[in-house]
Amino acid sequence: MEGSMLTISLGIWMELPGVNYRDLTPGKRRSVSNDRATPDEISSYYKNYVKLMGLQKNFVDNAYVTSVQKLHRSHKSSLGTEKNSVNGQLNGVTNGFDYCNKNSTENDQNGLVNGFSNELQNGMENSSRSGDIGEEGEDKRGKEGVRESIGVSQGLSQGLWEVRGYQQLQGDTHVPFSLFAENVVLATGASDSPARLGVEGEDLPYVFHSVRDLGVAVSCQGNLGSSSDPVLVVGAGLSAADAVLCALNHRVSVLHAFRKRADDPGLIFKQLPKTLYPEYHRVYHMMCSQVYPASPIANPTAPSSSLFPDYTSFPEHCVLSFQPDMHCVMRGSNGVLRVFKVSMVLVLIGTYPNLFFLKEQGQYLGLDPSRPISCRQNPVDINPYTFECNAEPGLFAMGPLVGDNFVRFLKGGALGIASCLRKRLKKRIEKNRKLIAEEGGCGGRGREGSGGGGGGFV
């Protein structure tokens, strides 16, 4: 989104527990009925929220995940093997992030690194500590420790997730890391890869797939302006509307092509109240009223005289090709071809997530495993209460990956996942305590760490 544009959700709809949104955005309230936020405002709120709540240790900046895979373990693994394996995992992760710690000059990053190694250590160290106590021959505590370790082993035997990647430090320094967790949450969004038309010339340098590219073009003096050829916007969603508004705000004329009819009930504008979203209804009004006249005779050589000065819509049109001389060829519903010279093209017809780090690029997780993951057409198939993937226990998904396309919906997904993990951890602690009481006569006493391994990395 361009900096001056407003979010779809009201600012207060996106606030998180413990910090009032308006307290961090004083004097920026627009009106009682329309208190939407700019991208900068909501981004600033979330950054400040992390600092105010002391959550820096839970975040690692500039980290890139390259692989997420399930490691299946044998249920017959011995305690010693399990202990050594856990120690190896702990050492591998700790060493990797200790290197980051030593080479980083930012205090925040040091906190993040320590957070990772401490989180893992708290979750896994019980196994090795308990084993050592048992070997020393302390009878009662030894039995308790071994049983706690068995509890951890039983959890690990169900399979750990290995998360590999690297952290980019200052300059071009890349530090690899490898993390292990029982649960992983996919919260990557769905805007990694733009949808493409698949037509001739789509890779030409004047064809783009992001509103951000238009913002860059209009901000560079002389690139785009009132004297430029029109910008062609392809698509009928909110991103396309954002591009239209951005161009018009900078006095650049717009050609707007889309496949649906202007009065199609499925258009997103039909779902938005006019009082809250006047700018989008302004675009929709132009889509319906400033339509390029239909012509029964194909005359692609001189169509510019029928264009409106600022904006012209082309309902039920599809793009056939983009030419090197910056001409675009379109076809209407009546089969008539039209050719226009443009200064820039924005193809905004949707996006797809890039789940390259999962097997089969995550396709097997979708409602239809034979098709790529798409937030609208083929979201990740999850349990609607726990947000756990139905095809992969221990793997969770939230946000656009499961069809929740607005920021305000993210809290529901996060709450569902946190609730599920907390209940499982509590159940595991109770189960281990019962096991200890039955087998060792320890009076049901067990340490809180006996539920180790119930957490996960997001």
C-alpha positions as CSV (number, residue, x, y, z in Angstrom):
1,M,0.0,0.0,0.0
2,E,1.1,3.6,-0.7
3,G,1.8,5.5,2.5
4,S,-1.2,7.8,2.2
5,M,-3.7,5.0,1.7
6,L,-5.9,3.7,4.5
7,T,-6.4,0.2,5.8
8,I,-9.6,-1.6,5.2
9,S,-10.1,-2.3,9.0
10,L,-10.5,0.5,11.5
11,G,-7.4,1.1,13.6
12,I,-9.1,0.0,16.9
13,W,-10.1,-3.3,15.3
14,M,-6.4,-4.2,15.0
15,E,-5.3,-3.4,18.5
16,L,-3.8,-6.1,20.6
17,P,-4.5,-6.9,24.3
18,G,-2.8,-4.6,26.9
19,V,-2.1,-1.6,24.7
20,N,-4.8,0.8,23.5
21,Y,-4.3,1.6,19.8
22,R,-5.3,5.3,20.2
23,D,-2.8,5.7,23.1
24,L,0.0,5.1,20.5
25,T,-1.5,7.2,17.8
26,P,-2.6,10.4,19.6
27,G,-4.2,13.1,17.5
28,K,-4.5,10.9,14.5
29,R,-8.2,10.0,14.9
30,R,-10.0,10.9,11.7
31,S,-13.6,10.7,12.7
32,V,-16.0,8.7,14.8
33,S,-17.4,6.8,11.8
34,N,-14.1,6.4,9.9
35,D,-11.0,5.8,12.0
36,R,-9.0,3.8,9.5
37,A,-5.2,3.7,9.7
38,T,-2.4,4.3,7.3
39,P,0.2,1.5,6.8
40,D,2.8,3.6,8.7
41,E,0.5,4.0,11.7
42,I,-0.4,0.4,12.1
43,S,3.2,-0.7,11.5
44,S,4.4,1.8,14.2
45,Y,1.7,0.5,16.6
46,Y,2.8,-3.2,16.3
47,K,6.5,-2.3,16.6
48,N,5.8,-0.2,19.8
49,Y,3.6,-3.0,21.1
50,V,6.5,-5.5,21.0
51,K,8.7,-3.1,23.0
52,L,6.1,-2.1,25.5
53,M,5.2,-5.7,26.2
54,G,8.8,-6.8,26.5
55,L,8.5,-9.3,23.6
56,Q,11.8,-8.5,21.8
57,K,13.3,-11.8,23.0
58,N,10.6,-13.6,21.0
59,F,11.6,-12.1,17.7
60,V,14.6,-12.6,15.5
61,D,14.9,-10.0,12.7
62,N,16.2,-10.7,9.2
63,A,15.7,-14.4,9.6
64,Y,15.0,-16.4,6.4
65,V,13.6,-20.0,6.6
66,T,14.7,-22.3,3.9
67,S,13.4,-25.7,5.0
68,V,10.7,-27.0,7.4
69,Q,10.5,-30.8,7.6
70,K,9.2,-33.4,10.0
71,L,11.7,-35.7,11.7
72,H,10.1,-39.0,12.6
73,R,11.5,-40.9,15.5
74,S,11.2,-44.6,16.6
75,H,9.1,-45.2,19.6
76,K,11.6,-47.8,20.7
77,S,14.5,-45.3,21.1
78,S,16.3,-45.8,24.4
79,L,16.5,-43.2,27.0
80,G,20.2,-42.8,26.4
81,T,19.8,-42.3,22.7
82,E,17.0,-39.8,23.3
83,K,19.1,-37.9,25.8
84,N,22.1,-37.7,23.5
85,S,19.9,-36.6,20.6
86,V,18.3,-33.9,22.6
87,N,21.7,-32.7,23.8
88,G,22.9,-32.6,20.2
89,Q,19.9,-30.6,19.1
90,L,20.4,-28.2,22.0
91,N,24.1,-27.7,21.3
92,G,23.5,-27.2,17.6
93,V,20.9,-24.5,18.0
94,T,22.7,-22.8,20.9
95,N,26.0,-22.7,19.0
96,G,24.4,-21.3,16.0
97,F,22.8,-18.5,17.8
98,D,25.7,-17.9,20.1
99,Y,27.7,-17.1,16.9
100,C,25.0,-14.5,16.1
101,N,25.3,-13.2,19.6
102,K,29.0,-12.7,19.5
103,N,29.0,-11.0,16.1
104,S,26.0,-8.7,16.6
105,T,26.3,-5.1,17.7
106,E,22.7,-4.5,18.4
107,N,21.4,-5.0,21.9
108,D,17.9,-6.0,20.7
109,Q,19.4,-8.8,18.6
110,N,21.3,-10.1,21.6
111,G,18.0,-10.3,23.4
112,L,16.4,-12.1,20.5
113,V,19.2,-14.7,20.3
114,N,19.2,-15.4,24.0
115,G,15.5,-15.8,23.8
116,F,15.8,-18.5,21.2
117,S,18.4,-20.5,23.0
118,N,16.8,-20.0,26.4
119,E,13.4,-21.1,25.0
120,L,14.8,-24.3,23.6
121,Q,16.9,-25.0,26.7
122,N,13.9,-24.6,29.0
123,G,11.9,-27.0,26.8
124,M,14.6,-29.7,26.3
125,E,17.1,-29.5,29.1
126,N,14.9,-31.4,31.6
127,S,15.6,-34.6,29.7
128,S,19.4,-34.4,30.0
129,R,19.3,-33.0,33.6
130,S,17.0,-35.7,34.8
131,G,19.1,-38.4,33.2
132,D,22.3,-37.1,35.0
133,I,20.5,-37.2,38.3
134,G,19.5,-40.9,37.7
135,E,23.1,-41.9,36.9
136,E,24.4,-40.4,40.2
137,G,22.3,-42.9,42.0
138,E,20.0,-40.6,44.0
139,D,17.2,-43.2,44.3
140,K,14.0,-41.3,44.8
141,R,14.9,-38.2,42.8
142,G,16.5,-40.5,40.2
143,K,13.3,-42.4,39.6
144,E,11.4,-39.1,39.3
145,G,13.9,-37.7,36.9
146,V,13.9,-40.8,34.7
147,R,10.1,-40.7,34.5
148,E,10.1,-37.0,33.6
149,S,12.6,-37.8,30.9
150,I,10.4,-40.6,29.6
151,G,7.6,-38.0,29.4
152,V,9.7,-35.8,27.3
153,S,10.9,-38.7,25.2
154,Q,7.3,-39.8,24.5
155,G,6.6,-36.3,23.2
156,L,9.7,-36.2,21.0
157,S,9.1,-39.7,19.7
158,Q,6.0,-38.4,17.9
159,G,8.2,-36.4,15.6
160,L,10.0,-33.1,15.8
161,W,10.0,-30.3,13.2
162,E,13.4,-29.2,12.0
163,V,13.4,-25.6,10.8
164,R,16.5,-24.5,8.9
165,G,17.5,-21.1,7.5
166,Y,19.9,-18.3,8.0
167,Q,20.0,-14.9,9.7
168,Q,21.3,-12.0,7.8
169,L,23.5,-9.7,9.9
170,Q,25.2,-6.5,8.9
171,G,26.5,-6.5,5.4
172,D,26.3,-9.8,3.6
173,T,27.0,-12.0,6.6
174,H,24.7,-15.0,6.7
175,V,24.6,-17.2,9.8
176,P,22.8,-20.5,9.4
177,F,20.6,-21.9,12.1
178,S,18.7,-25.1,12.8
179,L,15.8,-25.2,15.3
180,F,13.7,-28.1,16.6
181,A,10.1,-27.9,17.8
182,E,7.1,-30.1,18.2
183,N,4.8,-27.4,16.7
184,V,5.3,-24.9,13.9
185,V,2.9,-22.2,13.0
186,L,2.7,-20.9,9.4
187,A,2.0,-17.2,9.4
188,T,3.7,-16.1,6.2
189,G,0.8,-14.3,4.5
190,A,-0.1,-14.9,0.9
191,S,1.4,-12.1,-1.0
192,D,4.8,-13.6,-1.9
193,S,4.1,-14.4,-5.5
194,P,1.8,-12.3,-7.7
195,A,-0.7,-14.0,-10.0
196,R,0.2,-13.6,-13.6
197,L,-1.8,-13.3,-16.8
198,G,0.5,-15.6,-18.7
199,V,0.3,-13.6,-21.9
200,E,3.0,-12.4,-24.3
201,G,5.2,-9.6,-23.1
202,E,4.3,-9.8,-19.4
203,D,8.0,-9.8,-18.6
204,L,8.7,-6.5,-20.4
205,P,10.2,-3.8,-18.2
206,Y,7.1,-1.6,-18.2
207,V,4.8,-4.4,-16.8
208,F,4.6,-4.6,-13.0
209,H,2.7,-6.6,-10.4
210,S,2.7,-4.4,-7.3
211,V,1.1,-1.1,-6.3
212,R,4.4,-0.3,-4.7
213,D,6.0,-0.1,-8.1
214,L,3.5,2.6,-9.2
215,G,4.3,4.6,-6.0
216,V,8.0,4.5,-6.9
217,A,7.3,5.6,-10.4
218,V,5.1,8.6,-9.5
219,S,7.6,9.7,-6.8
220,C,10.4,9.9,-9.3
221,Q,10.2,13.3,-11.0
222,G,9.6,13.1,-14.7
223,N,8.8,9.4,-14.9
224,L,5.0,9.7,-14.7
225,G,2.8,12.7,-14.8
226,S,-0.2,14.5,-16.4
227,S,1.6,14.5,-19.8
228,S,2.4,10.8,-19.7
229,D,0.6,8.1,-21.6
230,P,-2.0,6.4,-19.4
231,V,-1.3,3.7,-16.9
232,L,-3.1,0.4,-17.5
233,V,-4.5,-1.3,-14.4
234,V,-5.6,-4.9,-14.8
235,G,-7.9,-6.3,-12.1
236,A,-11.0,-5.5,-10.1
237,G,-10.0,-5.9,-6.5
238,L,-8.9,-3.5,-3.8
239,S,-5.3,-3.5,-4.9
240,A,-6.4,-2.5,-8.4
241,A,-8.5,0.3,-6.8
242,D,-5.5,1.4,-4.8
243,A,-3.5,1.7,-8.0
244,V,-6.2,3.7,-9.7
245,L,-6.4,6.1,-6.7
246,C,-2.6,6.4,-6.6
247,A,-2.4,7.3,-10.3
248,L,-5.3,9.8,-10.1
249,N,-3.8,11.5,-7.0
250,H,-0.7,12.2,-9.1
251,R,-2.7,13.3,-12.1
252,V,-1.9,10.3,-14.2
253,S,-4.7,9.1,-16.5
254,V,-5.8,5.5,-16.1
255,L,-7.1,2.7,-18.3
256,H,-8.8,0.1,-16.1
257,A,-9.4,-3.4,-17.6
258,F,-11.2,-6.3,-15.8
259,R,-13.0,-9.5,-16.8
260,K,-16.2,-9.1,-14.9
261,R,-19.2,-6.8,-15.6
262,A,-19.2,-3.5,-13.8
263,D,-22.4,-4.5,-12.0
264,D,-21.2,-8.0,-11.1
265,P,-22.5,-8.7,-7.6
266,G,-19.3,-10.5,-6.7
267,L,-17.2,-7.4,-6.9
268,I,-15.6,-6.5,-3.5
269,F,-17.0,-2.9,-3.6
270,K,-20.5,-4.3,-3.1
271,Q,-19.5,-5.5,0.3
272,L,-18.0,-2.2,1.6
273,P,-20.2,0.5,3.2
274,K,-20.0,3.8,1.4
275,T,-19.6,5.9,4.6
276,L,-16.5,3.9,5.6
277,Y,-14.9,3.5,2.2
278,P,-15.8,6.6,0.1
279,E,-12.6,6.3,-2.0
280,Y,-13.3,2.8,-3.1
281,H,-16.9,3.7,-4.0
282,R,-15.5,6.6,-6.0
283,V,-13.5,4.1,-8.1
284,Y,-16.5,1.8,-8.4
285,H,-18.7,4.7,-9.6
286,M,-16.1,5.5,-12.3
287,M,-16.0,1.8,-13.2
288,C,-19.7,1.9,-13.9
289,S,-20.0,5.4,-15.4
290,Q,-16.8,6.0,-17.4
291,V,-16.9,3.0,-19.6
292,Y,-15.2,2.8,-23.0
293,P,-18.0,2.7,-25.6
294,A,-18.7,-0.7,-27.1
295,S,-18.1,-0.9,-30.8
296,P,-19.5,-3.6,-33.1
297,I,-16.6,-3.0,-35.6
298,A,-13.0,-3.6,-34.7
299,N,-11.0,-0.4,-35.1
300,P,-7.9,-0.8,-33.0
301,T,-5.9,1.9,-34.8
302,A,-7.4,5.1,-33.4
303,P,-9.3,4.5,-30.2
304,S,-8.0,7.3,-28.0
305,S,-10.7,9.8,-29.0
306,S,-13.2,7.8,-27.0
307,L,-11.2,7.9,-23.8
308,F,-12.2,9.9,-20.8
309,P,-9.5,12.5,-19.7
310,D,-8.7,11.0,-16.3
311,Y,-10.1,7.4,-16.2
312,T,-11.7,4.9,-18.6
313,S,-12.9,1.5,-17.6
314,F,-13.0,-1.6,-19.8
315,P,-15.4,-4.2,-18.3
316,E,-15.4,-7.7,-19.7
317,H,-12.0,-7.2,-21.3
318,C,-9.0,-9.5,-21.3
319,V,-5.4,-8.6,-22.2
320,L,-4.0,-10.5,-25.1
321,S,-0.4,-9.2,-25.2
322,F,2.0,-6.5,-24.3
323,Q,4.2,-5.2,-27.1
324,P,7.9,-4.0,-26.9
325,D,6.8,-0.5,-28.2
326,M,4.6,-0.2,-25.0
327,H,1.3,-0.9,-26.8
328,C,-1.2,-3.2,-25.1
329,V,-3.7,-5.4,-27.0
330,M,-7.0,-6.1,-25.4
331,R,-10.1,-8.0,-26.4
332,G,-13.7,-7.1,-25.4
333,S,-16.6,-9.5,-24.8
334,N,-17.8,-8.9,-28.3
335,G,-14.4,-10.0,-29.7
336,V,-13.3,-6.6,-30.8
337,L,-9.6,-5.9,-30.4
338,R,-8.3,-2.7,-29.0
339,V,-4.7,-1.4,-28.9
340,F,-3.5,1.4,-26.6
341,K,-0.2,3.0,-25.9
342,V,0.6,3.1,-22.2
343,S,3.4,4.3,-20.0
344,M,3.1,1.6,-17.4
345,V,1.1,-1.6,-16.7
346,L,0.0,-2.9,-13.3
347,V,-1.3,-6.5,-13.3
348,L,-3.1,-6.8,-10.0
349,I,-5.2,-10.0,-10.1
350,G,-4.2,-11.6,-6.8
351,T,-1.2,-13.2,-5.1
352,Y,-0.1,-16.6,-4.0
353,P,2.0,-17.7,-1.0
354,N,5.4,-19.1,-1.6
355,L,5.8,-22.2,0.6
356,F,8.9,-23.5,-1.1
357,F,10.4,-24.5,2.3
358,L,7.7,-27.2,2.8
359,K,7.5,-30.5,0.9
360,E,5.5,-30.2,-2.3
361,Q,5.6,-26.5,-1.6
362,G,2.8,-27.1,0.9
363,Q,0.3,-28.1,-1.8
364,Y,-0.6,-31.3,0.1
365,L,-2.0,-29.1,2.9
366,G,-4.7,-27.5,0.8
367,L,-8.4,-28.3,0.7
368,D,-7.6,-29.6,-2.8
369,P,-4.1,-31.2,-2.6
370,S,-3.9,-31.3,-6.5
371,R,-3.8,-27.5,-6.7
372,P,-1.4,-24.8,-5.3
373,I,-2.3,-23.1,-2.1
374,S,-4.4,-20.0,-2.7
375,C,-6.0,-17.8,0.0
376,R,-9.2,-17.5,-1.9
377,Q,-9.5,-20.6,-4.1
378,N,-7.6,-23.3,-2.1
379,P,-6.6,-22.3,1.5
380,V,-4.8,-24.6,3.9
381,D,-7.2,-27.2,5.3
382,I,-7.3,-26.7,9.0
383,N,-9.3,-27.6,12.1
384,P,-11.5,-24.4,12.5
385,Y,-11.0,-24.4,16.3
386,T,-7.3,-25.2,16.7
387,F,-6.0,-24.0,13.3
388,E,-4.0,-27.2,13.1
389,C,-3.5,-28.5,9.6
390,N,-5.6,-31.6,9.0
391,A,-3.0,-33.2,6.8
392,E,-0.1,-32.6,9.2
393,P,-0.4,-32.8,13.0
394,G,1.8,-30.3,14.8
395,L,1.7,-27.9,11.9
396,F,-0.6,-24.9,12.3
397,A,-1.6,-22.1,9.9
398,M,-3.2,-18.7,10.3
399,G,-4.0,-15.5,8.4
400,P,-4.4,-15.4,4.6
401,L,-3.1,-19.0,4.3
402,V,-6.4,-20.1,5.7
403,G,-8.6,-17.4,4.1
404,D,-8.4,-14.8,6.9
405,N,-7.4,-11.9,4.6
406,F,-7.8,-9.0,7.0
407,V,-5.4,-8.1,9.8
408,R,-8.2,-7.9,12.3
409,F,-8.8,-11.6,11.8
410,L,-5.3,-12.6,12.9
411,K,-6.1,-12.4,16.6
412,G,-8.6,-15.2,16.3
413,G,-6.2,-17.5,14.7
414,A,-3.4,-16.7,17.2
415,L,-5.8,-17.2,20.1
416,G,-7.0,-20.6,18.7
417,I,-3.5,-21.9,18.3
418,A,-2.3,-20.6,21.7
419,S,-5.3,-22.2,23.4
420,C,-4.7,-25.5,21.7
421,L,-1.0,-25.7,22.7
422,R,-1.8,-24.7,26.2
423,K,-4.4,-27.4,26.6
424,R,-2.1,-30.0,25.2
425,L,0.7,-28.9,27.5
426,K,-1.5,-29.0,30.5
427,K,-2.8,-32.5,29.5
428,R,0.8,-33.8,29.1
429,I,1.8,-32.5,32.5
430,E,-1.2,-34.2,34.2
431,K,-0.5,-37.4,32.3
432,N,3.1,-37.5,33.4
433,R,2.2,-36.8,37.0
434,K,-0.2,-39.6,36.9
435,L,2.4,-41.9,35.4
436,I,4.9,-41.0,38.1
437,A,2.4,-41.6,40.9
438,E,1.4,-45.0,39.5
439,E,4.9,-46.3,38.8
440,G,7.0,-44.8,41.5
441,G,4.8,-44.0,44.4
442,C,6.1,-40.4,44.5
443,G,2.9,-39.0,45.7
444,G,2.0,-37.5,42.4
445,R,4.7,-34.9,42.9
446,G,6.3,-33.7,39.7
447,R,8.1,-30.7,38.4
448,E,6.4,-28.3,36.0
449,G,9.1,-29.1,33.5
450,S,7.7,-32.6,33.1
451,G,5.5,-31.3,30.3
452,G,8.5,-30.3,28.3
453,G,8.2,-30.0,24.6
454,G,4.7,-28.6,24.5
455,G,5.7,-25.3,23.0
456,G,6.5,-24.4,19.4
457,F,8.2,-21.9,17.3
458,V,6.2,-19.4,15.2
